[in-house]
Amino acid sequence: MSKTAPTQSPFKQTTLAQLRLLVPGRAGAILVLLLWAWRIGAWMAREAFTDEVALESFSTHALVFGLLTDLALGLGATLIGRGAATVAIALGERIRRPLAMVGWFVVAFLAGAASIGRAVDLAYCYLCQCHFTAEGFLYLNKGMSTVLLTPRGLTLVALTTTAALLPGWALLRDSRRSVEQLNDAVSQRWVSDRGASALGLVAAIVGMSLVSVAIWDAARRPTDVYSLRLVPEVNLVNQFQSYRGGAICAGDDTYCVNTGESANVAVPPKTWAVWQKLGLVPPHAQSTMPFPMLRFGDGEPELPYADKTGAIARPNVVLTLMESVSGHFIHELSGTYKGLTPNLDKMAKRMTSVRGFYNTASPTVNAMAAILCSVHPSRHPNDLGIGEEMDGQAPMTCLADLLRRQGYRTVFIEPVVKTVTGIEYFMRTHGFEEVHGKKDILRALPGRPQGPWGPHDDTTREYIQLQIKRLEALRKKDGRPYLLTYITLDAHEPGMHDQKACKLPTVATETGKPIADVPADSASKRQLTAMYCTDKEMGHMADFLLDTPRKDTTLWAVTSDHALIRTPRARKILFKSGWYGGFAPLPFFIHDPRHELPGEVQVISGSTDIVPTLMHLLGGVKVPNSLSGWSVFGRRKDFPFIVGRMGTRLVMMAEPDRKQEHGLGRAGVLCKGQHRFLHGKRPEPMSACELLGYFSWQDSLFRARRLLPASHFKGLTIGDVKGLATRQELNRAEKRDRETKRKALKKAQRLKRLQLKNTQKNGSKAGGKPAKTGAHAVPNLRAAPARPIVVVPNAGRLNQPSSAK
């Protein structure tokens, strides 16, 4: 008697169908594991688990929640795919399959997009050295696509594409199976069409809830590379917004102009009057002018300080930009960290110290435009954008451009690769005659230790001194003074100094006591040590410029590119100083050999005021220009108000007695609610909408090239750009060179094979045996290698028997 297999009841089969729909399965596991792999890979690329300082900000809580976020994303996408495909069952036989295919495609696309987003974030760090303090997507530029043409890049593209297709394929197959199973259940009447639709709808709702919670949680996290809860998709959205064509358009879109649009931008008269009152636009300009920021001269009064007896008429100019050295790390300026920067403390007393000076642009690439050209840079200016693509021709007036017209020899030095952020192309097209970088420094001073990006500050300082001596010798020959601008590197977060050669002393040399306010954790000590090491090199420069006859011939200005950016690593030392913001006070010290300047100037001022100040000391600006700042010795005192912006994150405005700073999102909310910038007892100089509108309007001028008429732009004619290639051109040239060498090698190998083949055949005809390959067997090849035995291109044909024979 044969036994029949027990059959399951329709109720049990319906229950199993429900469970199959709600259990993630293989596809969900693949997607979750892949998202975890991308996330952990990005953390590792940023040294989150290996760097001693990064471990200081490690949080188990953040780690767990970061992984849970990806778990929710993966499971949510799986349930959405199954639910969407299942709902199609109840919509009829004719449209069931097409709708199911559409649902599968959408889910596969979303899964692939999530994977690609993570992969691009990781690829940025792998191929282009991820920035320590900024999101990878924030600085991703389409010009970086040339990096993908390298063998590493092509390999990464292949792996990324494969990995991105994997979750889409898995979810497609998973959703199809769930549809087939429930379709069988419906056809056998184990479950109705309505029941299948309800099951799919529940699954889709649960999946969307999981995804929404994950994205909502990610949006609330700070977008910092060391936040272990970071979701790269959030950064990807930010990057797409930056490519959208407009800058900040929160609240009122009046000021937004599409890329390339050159029509006049209408600014409400009331808003324009506020901007003029605060000195943000020229006093007599109108918003309807083609170039509303154009100044004819600088509008500054006569310098209110007497000339020194026998002062040099045209002094040399040295502009020093210290990397990330905020004013609150200098005891003489802040009252904290006593003993940390003894040389800068002395310089604050020996030189004219400008108190109330803030950074108004970050990071370094944006700060360069603000400091050297006195403009509020666009969030991603074409002329100084990170990546290797820029036009370099946006008309605006920069310090080197103004001094080059007056006969100055202009030099810029930065201890990194010159093509990084397109710095060489920008500087050379805006007035700098020479641009020196990492290779130039190490060529002159070989064998010196290097940090992650370039030589340490001691090496850079020695190179600067060599260049100053060279420029002085040239001036003796042709009488041309010089402008030398350089930037340091070691104080960059998280501290890039030589940890073996320079250490933070336990007792300060000047006080004989321990350096004040130093936290015990290694992250804080490393960053503060970098500040101490930079200060040490600044002391050597002070000895070189102020304690020699050069003090009578050199105008020296010292400041920082921007404040130390607030990251998890830097929070403790920022809190110690009583400051926790993106726009901190900076040092601004000036030694002028021509004028009897006071020891201290108290005026609210910012990065865009440096060029107007230096030009005021050198005799003023006599030509049409696009400068937006004011001299701290002149009209800046009439406009005691500044504004600033940090990329796509923060905006600020400062008055003599208070500074206000907000994220762009918060400022946009205040604008849309028609509130003032902050809820205070007294009104602010500008509302949130007026502040955001000003930056948006500035961006529109930058993109439309309406800062300065092209007829007044001299950068291309005096910048020695003839023969200067962009990074793309260099890549194309290198590619052509490689291709030429490859073809030459291939041709030489083919020639060698044909000669060898012909020699063997000739030897066989002569002696009935293959010819020997020794020197005596083939004397003609040794004696006259340039004389071919046969015509090489047709050697194979000439030595073969004819078909007629």
Secondary structure by P-SEA (a helix, b strand, c coil): cccccccccaaaaaaaaaaaaacccaaaaaaaaaaaaaaaaaaaaacccccaaaaaaccaaaaaaaaaaaaaaaaaaaaaaaaaaaaaccccccaaaaaaaaaaaaaaaaaaaaaaaaaaaaaaaaccccccccccccccccccccccccaaaaaaaaaaaaaaaaaaaaaaaaaaaaaaaaaaaaaaccccaaaaaaaaaaaaaaaaaaaaaaaaaaaacccccccccccaaaaaaaaaaaacccccccccccccccccccccccccaaaaaaaaaacccccccccccccccccccccccccccccccccccbbbbbbbbbcccccccccccccccccccaaaaaaaaacccccccccccccaaaaaaaaaccccccccccccccccccccccccccaaaaaaaaccbbbbbbcccccccaaaaaaaaccccccccaaaaaaaccccccccccccaaaaaaaaaaaaaaaaaaaaaccbbbbbbbcccccccccccccccbbbbccccccccccccccccaaaaaaaaaaaaaaaaaaaaaaaccccccccccbbbbbbcccccccccaaaaaaaacccccccbbbbbbbbccccccccccccccccaaaaaaaaaaccccccccccbbbcccccccccbbbbbccccccccccccbbbbbcaaaaaaaaaaccccccccccccccaaaaaaaaaaaaaaaaaccccccccccccccccccccccaaaaaaaaaaaaaaaaaaaaaaaaaaaaaaaaaaaaaaaaccccccccccccccccccccccccccccccccccccccc
